[in-house]
Amino acid sequence: MINFLDLKKLNASIGQELADACRRVIDSGWYIAGEELSAFEASFSAFCGVKHTVGVANGLDALVLTLRAWKELGKLNDGDEVIVPANTYIASILAITENRLTPVFVEPDHNTYNLCPIGVEQAITSKTKAILAVHLYGQLADMERLSAIATRHRLLLLEDSAQAHGAASSGKRAGNWGDASGFSFYPGKNLGALGDAGAVTTNDDELAEVLRALRNYGSHEKYRNLYKGVNSRLDEIQAAMLSVKLKYLDAQIRRRREIAQIYMSKIINDQLVLPLSKGVNSVNYENHVWHLFVVRCKRRDELQNYLYEQGVQTLIHYPIAPHKQSAYSEFNAYSFPLTEMIHDEILSLPMSPDLTDEEALSVVAACNSFS
């Protein structure tokens, strides 16, 4: 079986470095908010090209706490509208509603599946205060146009970069386009920890200062609490793991692009709709880091079963749109035809830096033999 993603195999190649880093933390006797966290935050800031990285417990908290910090700073208030793509993972929506803000769903661009700037312009009202741009599947949203819209309408711009570590446009990476960006380091991400982990990146000094307090019970100084904060700290062991893995991220992105190139050039079954990179149909374009390689097929379930029979494991990211989830029954009557079609048809093929050319070609052969 060609696994969708084999984390044990992927991490084994740097297993000794990870073990050494873990031992270093154990021997230090300091497990929360220490040198490992500071070192990773500095390294990730340099990687993204930003002034600040604030490590938190997970990717959802990164989004929740950023919106919460803007409320503390008086930039957002209860009921304000946040424009968000309708076809995102539910975490993007949870972050909005958790802060008593109102999500305004917009259909995606039909080629990239990312937030459509035209739809954003049409959705702006007097209550709109922010745009949440999700870099879905590893492809940077159209940040040039979204940034211009945000500036023109004086809106906050938040990136959901959970799937897009290293994606860039004009040399400017995810995490450095908006007023802030939330990252997830869930183990299956392109930069994955060995447990839950997340971070916020920003160039805003004031925002970073508030975030550092909010993640630590609302406190900069022990027992002195400025805000009603939470406990959402990126621990020392996960920070140490991420520091090791960050060194290999660029090389792993290059390998993901090589695998994507094999898929793009050799899958010729017209029942499968292949992904498109922004502007050009080129997998080497800096815009895409191929966290996922997602095809569409009107007979998606049949295709998935067939590929499994051929020894290819696939996953669906994601089968149910947020507005159709039971958790959001208040939105169930909404209709977003393109979003719903995407969620009904998408299928993620195996994608990992340790996938061999032979395995990728076997995936291609299985896709092409589906009839």
KAQUI-V240864 format. One line per field, one symbol per residue. burial: + if it has 24 or more other ideal C-beta (glycine too) atoms within 12 Angstrom, else -. Layout:
burial->???
This chain:
burial->-++++-+--++--+---+--++-++------++--++-+++++++-++-++++++++++++++++++++++++-++---++++++++++++++++++++-+++++++++--++++++-++--++---++++++++++++++++-+++-++--+-+++++++++++++++--+++++++++++++++++++++++-+++++++++--++-+++++++-+--------+-++-+++++++++++++++-++--++-++++++++++--+-+--+++++++----+-+++++++++++++--+--++-++--+-+++++++--+++++-----+----+-+++-++++++++++++++---++-+++-+++-+-
